[in-house]
C-alpha cells in the first residue's frame, strides 16, 4: 500500500530525513517514534506531499506519487493525515467544517456530504454538536471532527491515515487492525 524508498529531505543544509525506506501494507498499523525534531512529522508530511522530498520515491497503491505530473489532490484523497493541531475553520460550524473538503475535493453535493456527516457525527456521539462553532468544543471533540479523520470526515475515506502525533486520538468508530512494519533509514535532530 505505501512504500517509501531511500527518502531524503533537506531544509537548506539541515538533512532531516536520510535514506528512509519503509513498507506498510493495507490495514497495518505502524508507529514512527523518535525525539522531538527528529523528522517524524516531516516523513508523514512527505508521504502526503505536504513536504516535497529532496530525493527518493514514495509509492501509494502502486503509483509513484513523487513523479512529476501526479495529481496531488487525488493523492491526498488516498492518504489522510490527522494533524497534531486541529485545523478547524473558526468561522464555520462543525457540520460546515466536516462537509467543506468532501464538497470541494470529492465533488459531492452539499446534501450528500451533509447526510454522511450527520451519520458519522451520530456514530461518534456528537450529532448534537453539528451546528456549534469550534470555540465551544473540547479539545477531544475538536480532534474527532478535524479533517481528515476517518470517522468524522464524510466521504474522505482515505486508504491510509497518518496521525501526526501519538496522542492524537482516532475516533473509536475508526476500526484499525494492528501489526508492525520494519523500516530502515534515519532521521536527524541536529
C-alpha positions in Angstrom: 0.0 0.0 0.0 2.7 2.5 1.0 6.4 2.1 0.0 9.0 4.7 0.8 12.3 4.2 -0.9 15.5 5.9 0.0 13.8 9.2 1.0 15.8 12.3 1.8 14.6 15.7 2.9 16.8 18.7 3.4 15.9 22.1 4.7 18.9 24.1 3.4 22.0 22.4 4.9 19.9 20.5 7.5 19.4 16.9 6.5 16.2 15.9 8.3 15.5 12.6 6.5 18.4 10.4 5.5 17.8 7.3 3.3 14.5 6.4 4.9 12.8 3.3 3.5 9.7 1.5 4.8 6.8 -0.6 3.6 3.3 -0.5 5.1 0.6 -3.0 4.0 -3.1 -2.1 3.9 -4.6 -2.5 7.4 -1.2 -2.4 9.1 -0.5 0.0 12.0 3.0 1.4 12.2 4.4 3.7 14.8 7.2 6.1 13.9 8.9 7.1 17.1 11.8 9.4 18.0 12.7 12.5 19.8 11.2 15.9 19.1 12.7 17.4 15.9 13.9 14.0 14.5 11.8 14.1 11.3 8.7 12.1 12.2 6.3 14.8 11.1 8.5 15.6 8.1 8.2 11.9 7.0 4.4 11.9 7.4 4.0 15.2 5.6 6.2 13.9 2.8 4.0 10.8 2.4 1.1 13.2 1.9 3.2 15.6 -0.3 2.7 18.4 2.1 6.6 18.5 2.0 8.5 17.8 -1.2 11.2 15.2 -0.6 14.7 16.2 -1.7 15.1 12.8 -3.3 13.7 9.2 -3.1 10.4 7.7 -4.0 7.0 7.4 -2.3 4.6 4.8 -3.7 0.9 4.6 -2.8 -1.2 1.8 -4.1 1.3 1.1 -6.8 1.7 4.7 -8.0 4.9 6.6 -7.6 3.5 9.9 -6.2 6.8 11.6 -6.2 7.0 11.5 -10.1 6.4 14.8 -11.7 2.9 15.4 -13.1 1.0 13.5 -10.4 -2.4 14.7 -9.3 -1.6 15.8 -5.7 -5.3 16.4 -4.9 -6.1 12.8 -5.8 -3.2 11.5 -3.8 -4.3 13.4 -0.7 -7.7 11.8 -1.0 -6.0 8.4 -0.6 -3.6 9.3 2.2 -5.3 11.3 5.0 -3.5 13.0 7.8 -4.7 13.8 11.3 -2.8 16.9 12.3 -1.4 17.5 15.8 -3.3 20.8 15.6 -7.0 20.8 14.9 -7.1 22.9 11.7 -10.8 23.8 12.0 -12.2 26.9 10.5 -13.3 29.0 13.4 -16.0 30.8 11.4 -17.7 27.6 10.3 -19.9 25.2 12.3 -18.9 21.7 13.0 -21.1 20.5 10.1 -19.7 23.1 7.7 -16.1 22.1 8.7 -17.0 18.4 8.0 -18.5 18.9 4.6 -16.1 21.5 3.2 -13.4 19.1 1.9 -15.7 16.4 0.5 -17.7 19.0 -1.4 -14.6 20.7 -2.7 -12.4 17.7 -3.4 -14.7 14.8 -3.9 -17.4 16.7 -5.8 -20.2 15.5 -3.5 -23.3 17.6 -3.4 -23.8 19.6 -0.2 -26.8 17.3 0.6 -24.8 14.1 0.2 -21.9 15.4 2.3 -24.4 16.7 5.0 -26.2 13.3 5.2 -22.9 11.4 5.5 -21.5 13.9 8.1 -24.7 13.6 10.2 -24.4 9.8 10.1 -20.8 10.0 11.2 -21.4 12.5 13.9 -24.2 10.3 15.3 -21.8 7.3 15.1 -19.2 9.0 17.4 -21.9 10.5 19.7 -21.5 14.1 18.5 -24.7 14.7 16.5 -25.8 17.4 18.9 -22.6 19.4 18.0 -23.4 19.7 14.3 -24.4 23.4 14.5 -22.0 24.7 17.0 -18.7 26.5 16.4 -15.3 25.0 17.2 -14.7 27.5 20.0 -17.4 25.8 22.1 -15.8 22.3 21.7 -13.4 20.5 24.0 -10.0 19.5 22.6 -11.1 15.9 22.3 -14.2 16.9 20.3 -12.1 19.1 18.0 -9.8 16.3 17.2 -12.7 13.9 16.5 -14.1 16.2 13.9 -10.8 17.5 12.4 -10.2 16.7 8.7 -9.4 14.0 7.6 -10.0 11.6 10.5 -11.8 8.6 9.0 -14.6 8.5 11.5 -15.9 12.0 11.2 -14.8 13.2 7.7 -17.6 12.4 5.3 -16.6 10.6 2.2 -12.9 11.3 2.6 -12.3 7.6 3.5 -8.5 7.7 2.9 -6.7 4.5 2.1 -4.1 5.4 4.7 -4.2 7.6 7.7 -1.2 9.3 9.3 -1.8 10.8 12.8 1.0 13.4 13.3 1.2 12.8 17.0 1.0 9.6 19.0 -1.5 11.2 21.4 -3.8 12.2 18.5 -7.0 10.3 19.3 -8.5 8.5 16.4 -12.2 8.1 16.9 -13.3 4.7 18.3 -15.5 4.4 15.3 -12.4 4.0 13.1 -11.6 0.3 13.1 -8.0 -0.4 12.5 -6.2 -3.8 12.8 -2.7 -3.7 14.3 0.6 -5.1 13.3 4.2 -3.9 12.9 6.4 -2.9 10.0 10.1 -2.7 9.7 11.7 0.4 8.1 15.2 1.5 7.5 17.0 4.8 7.4 17.4 7.6 9.9 16.1 11.0 10.9 18.3 13.7 12.3 17.5 16.2 15.0 20.8 18.2 14.5 
